[in-house]
Amino acid sequence: MAKLGLVLDRMEEALVKWDRQGSLSFTGGEPFIRRTELFALMDQVDQIPSFAYYDVLTPRIRELRRHQEQLLSRRIELEA
């Protein structure tokens, strides 16, 4: 998870340098991390204003939708 944080930092640096808004998709692997870790990662992305939105493409869509109140304030789209 720490390496993903470093990748996000590098992406933010590039977006700021290029004066662009970006988007991000989490695909694959998310079924193997704990929900708390996924939400922590989403918290980190939510703190980066250079990302206009992000996607979580997961077969665990029903599980995530059960936490709808935690998703309402995020710039996220969920796809199964």
BELQUI-V123958 format. One record per residue. N is the residue number from 0. RES is the residue in one small letter. PHI is phi in radians with two decimals (none if undefined). Layout:
n res phi
N RES PHI
N RES PHI
//
This chain:
n res phi
0 m none
1 a -1.11
2 k -1.15
3 l -1.10
4 g -1.07
5 l -1.15
6 v -1.10
7 l -1.06
8 d -1.07
9 r -1.13
10 m -1.12
11 e -1.08
12 e -0.98
13 a -1.15
14 l -1.11
15 v -1.16
16 k -1.05
17 w -1.52
18 d 0.95
19 r -2.23
20 q -1.73
21 g -2.09
22 s -2.33
23 l -2.51
24 s -2.20
25 f -1.66
26 t -2.32
27 g 1.34
28 g 1.62
29 e -1.12
30 p -1.15
31 f -1.75
32 i -1.90
33 r -1.21
34 r -0.96
35 t -1.10
36 e -1.21
37 l -1.10
38 f -1.16
39 a -1.14
40 l -1.14
41 m -1.12
42 d -1.03
43 q -1.13
44 v -1.12
45 d -1.07
46 q -1.49
47 i -1.82
48 p -1.17
49 s -1.25
50 f -1.59
51 a -1.20
52 y -2.85
53 y -2.57
54 d -2.02
55 v -2.14
56 l -1.73
57 t -2.65
58 p -1.31
59 r -1.57
60 i -1.02
61 r -1.09
62 e -1.08
63 l -1.17
64 r -1.16
65 r -1.15
66 h -1.88
67 q -0.92
68 e -1.09
69 q -1.39
70 l -1.70
71 l -1.04
72 s -1.56
73 r -1.72
74 r -1.64
75 i -2.27
76 e -2.16
77 l -1.86
78 e -2.32
79 a -1.60
//
